[in-house]
């Protein structure tokens, strides 16, 4: 049944968005550089984005959070609120977000366009098909799979070993039945029967490449470098061996142009690319971020899930590859989530419980220390709800003073940008004070196993990392093949520092088991799969899709 009593939806419906050309004008974007997709969304032509290279960069603010819980943290909402608040203070600011995946929209999480009076518009479009980017990425990804099978069918001149093909298909839906499948049944005209499967588009290498590419030339180069499997002699087979990169780039040409929309307060928002942070690198596109930096004083961007996942990958993968230098990190926490980390059940959240908050503060402290490894100043945003007491918020503030950092209370959900002014002022003060001394956690030259252990021990609080001999053999082979300087992309549960989602708080005295290691040669990182994490999630018992519908006026409901 569709929920028609949703305040987020009512606020979105009551909004009066401005024509997208007016939003572009705020950033000095000429009308001819915009490619409109209706009245309220547009893409920026790549010639215009490339023309900005000589412009000076604005300040880069990363929005991250404590370990997520079912109580919610509100990272996207806080990103929107901070962006609006910075604009209210007179600083030309844009926000950069990821495009929502249909997997969680129809699965457990629902939409991802902010909430309350800190939303991006048009909400329904952003949460569903938007400008078609994710569909283009899925199609380009699946074109490569099609070309592999077709090459084998027509004589297999490259001597591809069908048993060693590692390239799977992609779909933007949580469909557990597609994790492992057999294709080409029904006779010789349908190809050679073999095992394969699907990954979620948000977890695919094509999505990662799309988000890390600097331009069309870099995109085509990266796509050509994809390794899809090996020959009977054990030689790697690249997408370029199949001449696939040109057609894949053609499918992605329009998608690569960054998307411009607006907040409820009519401030610019770039929403482009959507990799997950638990099974991918969790950041919006490099093109969108770099474009925004050239056009503004401040850019607020988010990285998925907690700082141990999204922020680490933002720092160690995106910033490393794109040459970005973040100025401030904002760490979002809520009283409700800290109570959960303190062991208080969700159904007991309404009453004041300062002790539960204090028990959960260890999780916040671990994330504060973790960000410190990267040399980036931190401010904590207390995303305050009406049920939070002054004493509970004071406990968070007092805890943060031990680290010498500020905790700013935010009410942007209820008050829009003015509810995040304290946070905005804290961010400005940090950027105008001592400059960030940004540094990745590890050097390129460190071994792949060393990088994996350093992340686990330094950021996850693990005693060690364990793996069997086949994992060590894969690490050794990747290094021997020239991929040893790649960063590692850790894939693990988002709900804990450990690989056990039930270990909440600041988990310690645990080990990180590595189940598999995968090479993403086009994205230029190594995926390290830990614990039971899957790159094709399933739907929950009661998926969000059951709550989504269209009313008699043709309006979509249930996406919040």
N, C-alpha and C positions, 0 to 999 in steps of 0.2 A: 504493500500500500504506500502510495506517495505521501510524504509529509508536506502538507501545505501550510503548516504553522511555523515555518523556519524564518527566524529574524534575518539571517544572512541573505536568504533569497529575497525577502521583502525589501531589504536595503538595496540589493542589486537591481531589483525591478523598478524601484523609485528613482534610480539615478538617471541623470540626463547627460550622457557622454557628449563631449565636443567632437566635431569632425576631426578626423585624424590629421588632416593638413594643419590644423591649429596646434596640435600637439607637436608636430614636426617643426613648426615655426618657433616654438619655445627653444628648440635646440639649434636653430639656424639651418634646418634642413630645407633646401629648396623644394618646391612642389614637384618639379620634374624628376627629383631623385626618389620620390615615393611611388610605389606601385600599389594602389589601393586594392584591398580585398573587402569591398563593401564600404560603409561609411566610417567605421570605427577601428579598422585595423589595416595595416599596410606593411609592405616589405620595403627595405632600403636597397636600391640598386647597388650592385657590387662596384661599379666604377666610382660611385660616390664614396663608399666606405674606403676604397683604396686611396682616394684622393686626400684622405685625412691623415695619412701616415706621418706627415711632418708637424702635425699639431702637437702641442704639449699635453701630456696625460694629466687628468684630474686625480684626485685621491681615491684609492680603492679600499672599500670597506667590506669585509667578509662577515656574513651572518651565519653563525653556527649555533649549536645547542648542546644541552646535556643529553645523556642517553635517553632516547625516546621511550615513552610509556603509553599505555592506553588512555591515560589522563590527558595527553596532548601537551605540546610545548608552544606551538604557534610561531614557528620560524618564518614562514612565508608572510603571515600577518604582520609580524614585527618588521620584516624587510620593507613591506609597503608603508607601514606607519613611520618608520625612520626616514624613508625617502620623502614622504610628504612633509615631515617635520623639518628636514633640512631645507626643503624648498620654502617653507614658511619662514625660516631664518634668513632667507635671501640667498642661499647657495644653490646654484643651478645643479640639480641632481636628477639622475635617472637610476632606476632599479633594473637589475638583470636577473631573470628567473629562468628556470627550466620549464619546458612544455610538459604538462601532465601526461602520464601514460594512461591509456584506456584500461590497462590491467588493474591498477588500484582504484581507478574511477568506478569500475564495475565490480571491484572486489571488496576490499576491506576498508580502504581509506576514504573513498569518495573523492570529490573534486579537490583541486589544489590551486585555488585562485585567491587565497586570503579569506578574510571573513569580517563580519561586522562593517565598521566604517573604514576598514583598511583592506580594500579589495582591489583587484584589477578587473577591467572590463574590456570586451564583453565576456562575462563569466561563462555562459553556456558554450560559446565558440571555443574559448581557450581550453575548456575541459574536454571538449569532444574533438571534432575534426580540425578546428582552428584553420590554419592555412595549408593543411595537407602535408606538412613536413614529415611527420612520423610515417605516414603512408608511403611517401616517396622513399624513405629510408628502408622500410620493410621491402618494398618492391626492388630496390637496387640490391639489397642483400640477397633476396631470393632469385634475382636474375643470375647472380654468380653461381648459386647452387644449380640452377637450370643449365647453365653453360658447362658445368663440370659433368653432369649426367649426360648431356648431349654429346660432349667430346668422347666420353667413354663409349657411347652407343655407336658412334660413327668411326670406329676403328682404333681409337685410343692411341693416337700418334705420340703422345707424351708418356705413354706407359704408366698412367696413373693407376696405383694400386687401390681398387675400390674399398678394400678393407682398411686402408689408411687415410681415407678422406675424413677430414676433421671439420669441414665447413658444413654447418647445419642451416636449416631454414629459420625464418624469424616471423613472429606475429605479435601484434600489440594487444594481446589478450592473455589472461592467466588461464592456460588450458593444460592441465596436468596430463591429459591423455596424449598429448603431442610430445612429451618429453623424449620418448624413445619409440620409434615406429619403424616399420618395414615398408619400403616403396618399390614401385616398378613391378608389382604383381600383375598377372594376367596375360603373360606371353612375351615373346621376344620383341614385338613391336613397341612395348612399353618400357624398354630398357632393361638394364641388368638389376635384378632384385638385390637390395642391400639394406642394411640398417642405417638409420639416420635419426633425426629428431628436430625439435624446434627450440629456440631460445626466445625469451621475451625481447622484443625490439629494443627496449630500454637497456637491456643487458648485452646487446650485440656489439661485435667489433665495428660494424658499419656505423652504428650510432656514435661510438667512441671516436672513430675517425672523423666523422662529420663535425663533432664538437671540438676537436683539436686542430682541424685544418685551418690555415691562415687565409687561404684563398683557393680558387678553382685549381690552380696549378699544383698546389700542395695537396689538395684533396685527391686529384688524379694520381699523384705520386704515391700517396699512402694507400689508396685502393689497389694500385698495381703491386704493392709490396705485401699484400695479404698472402699468407701461406695457407693453402686450402687442403694440403695433404702431402703425400710423398709418392714417388714412383716405386716400381718394383725393386729398384736398386737402392732405395732409401734416399733419393735426392728430393729436396723440397720442390713442390709445385706452387708457383705463385699465380695470383690472378692475372698478372701480366703475361704469363705463359699462355693463357687462354684468350688474350686480347680482350679482357672483360672491363678493364678500367675506364675505357672511353665511354662505353654505353652506360656504365654505372654513374659516371660523372654527369652524363647528359640527363639521367633521371634525377640527379640531385642538384642540378644547376640552379633552378629557381628556389628550391628549398634552402640552399646555402645563404640566400639573402636574409639578413636578420629581420625579425618581426617587431613592429612598433605598435603598442597599444597604450592604454592610459590607466591611471588609478582613479578612484572615485573623486579625488581632488584635482583631476585633470593634469596630472604630472606624468612624464614619459616613463614607459616601462618597456624594456626589451625582453621578449620571451622567446627563447630559441634553443632548441636541442633539449633532450631529456633523459640522460643516462641515470640509472639508479646509483646510489652510493653504497649499498650493501653488496651488490654484485657487479658494479661498474665504477666509473670514476666520479659520478655524482655532481657534475658541474655543467652549467649552461655553456653555450658555444664560445670559443675564443673570439670569433669574429664579432659577436654581439658585445662581449665585454670590451674588446679593444675599441670598437666603434663608439661605445658609450663613453669610455675614458677620454677620447679625443674631442667629445662634444660638451663635456660637463666639468664642473668643479669637483663633484663627488659622484661615485658610482657605488651603489649598495648591491652586492650580489650574495646569493646564498649557496651553500653546499649541503648536500642531503644528509639527513639523519644527524647523529651526534658528531662531535668534533673528532672522535677517534676514527671515524670513517670519512665523512665528507670533507672536513677541514684538512685532515692529513692528505687526502688525495688532491684537494685544491692546491695545497702547498707543494707537495712532492711531485705531482704529475702536471696539473694545469699550469701553475706558475713557472715551473721548471721549463716546460715545453714552449710556453708563450712569452717568456721573458717578463712576467708580471711581478710587481713588487707591492704587496698589500701593505697598507698603512695602519689599519686597525682591525681587530676581530671583535665582534659583538657576540657574546655567549648568552643565549636565551635560556631562562629557567622559569618554571612556574612553581608556585607553592604546591599545587596538586601533584605535579610530577615528583617533586622532592619527597612528598609524603609517601608516594608509592615506593620510591627508592628507600625510604625509611621503614618499609614493611607494612604500611597502612593500606588495607584493601580499598578498592575504588568505591565501594558502597558505604564507606565510612569517612568520606571526604568533607562532608558539610561542616562538622563541628571543628572549632579551633583545636589544633594539636601541634604546639610549638615543638614538643619533643620529637614528634615524627619528622617534622621538617629538619630538625638538627641531625637526626639519624641519617637522613638522606643527603646531607650536605657533602659527604665524602665524594659522591659522584660529581658534584659541581667542582670540588677542589681538584679532583683528578684531571678534569677537562681544562681547568685554569692552568695547571702545571704543564699539561700537554702542549697547549698553545705556546707557552713560554719557551718550549724547545725550539720554536721556529723564529724567535726574536720579534714577535709581533705584539704590540700593546693590546691589552684586553679591557673591555668594559662589559659588565654583566647587565643584561636587560631582564628585569623582573616583569614578566608578562602577567599583569595583575588581573584577577577575576573578582567579581563582586563578593564572592564568598570568602576571599582571603582576608585575614585579620591584620591589623597593624603590627601586632606582636610577631606574627609569622613572617611578614615582610622584613621586620627589623632584624629577625634572626639571620636572614640572608644577607642583609646589609652588613651586619656586624661580622659575619663570617668573611665577607669579601675584604673588609679592612685588614684582616690578618695578612692578606696577600698584597696589600697596598693598592688595591684597585677599587674603582667606584662601581656601585650597583645602583642603577636608575630604575625607578618604578615607571611602568608604561601602562596606559589605559587606551591605547590606540583602537582596540576593537570597539569600544564605546564612543571614543572621542575623536577618532581620526588622527591626523597629524599633530594636533595640539596635545594629544595624550602621550606623544613621544618626544616632546620638546626637551625634557630633561636628558633623555638619552642622546638626542641630537647635539645638545650643547656639550655633553661629555665627549662625544666622538670628535667634534670640532676642536675641543681643547687638547685632545690627544694628538690630533694631526698637526696642530700648530705648536705643540711642544716638542719633546725629544723625538727625533725621527726613528721610524722602525728600523731594526737591524735584521731584516728578513734573511733567513737561510733555510734551505731544505734540511730535513732530518739527516740525510746521508749524502755522500758524494756519489757521483755516477760510477766511479771506479770500484766502489765496494762490491763484493760478491753478492749474487742474488740471494743466497741463503743468509748471508750476513744482513742484508737489507730486511729480509723477512723477520729475522730474530730481533733486530733493533726495533722495528715497529711493535712487535709483540711485547717485548720486555720494557721498552721505554714508554709506550702509550697505553698498552692494554694491561699492564701490571702483571704480565705472565711470568712464571718462573722460567719457562723455556718453550721451544717449539719442537714438536716431534713429527717424524715422517718415516715412511719405510724406504727401502733401498731404491724402489722405482722412482720415487720423488727426487731423491738425490741424483739419480741418473739423469732425470730430465733437466734439473738445474745445470748439471755438468754439460749436457749436450747443448743447451741453449747458450751457455757461455762459450763453448767451443765453436759454435756457429756464428759468434759475433754479436750476440744479444745481451751480453753480460752487463753493459752499461745502461740497459733499460731500467726505469723505475718499476717497482712492484705495485700491483693493484690488489689489495687484500679483499677477499670476498668472505664475509662472515655475517652472522646475525647482527642486526642493528640494536637489539634489545639488551645487550650486555657487553661489557668489556671482554668477557670470555666468549667461548663458542656455545655456551649453554644459556638460552634466553631466559631461564628462570633465575639465573644468578644476577640479581639486580644490585643497585648501589655501586660501590667501588670494588668490584670483584678482585680478589687476590688469591695467591697460592693455587693457581691453575696453569694448565699447559694448553697450548694452541696446537691441535692436530691438523696437519696439512693433508687433505684428501687427494688433491690433484693440482697440477700446475699446467697452465695453458699459455701458449705464445700468441700474442696479438701483435704481429709484426708490422701491420699497417698503423695501428694505434700507437705502436712503439712503447708497449709496456708488457709485463708478465703478470698474468692473473693467477693469484694464489688462492685456491679454494680451501676454506677451513671449515672443519666440523661438517654439519649437515646442510650447508647453504646450497640452494638450487638456483640455476639461472633461468628456470621456468617455474615460477610459483603457481600454486593452485588457488582456487576460490575458497573462501570460508564457507561454513555451513549455511549461513544466511548472507549471501553476497549483496553488496550495495545495488547491484543491477535490479534486484527485486523492488527497490524503492524508487526507481527512476521511471518517469513516464512523461506524457505530453497531455496538457489539459485541453479544454474545449476551445481555447483561444490560440492553440498551437504553441504554447509556451512549455519549455522543458522544465520539469520539476524533479527534485530528489538528488541533484548533483552535490548538494552540501551535506 
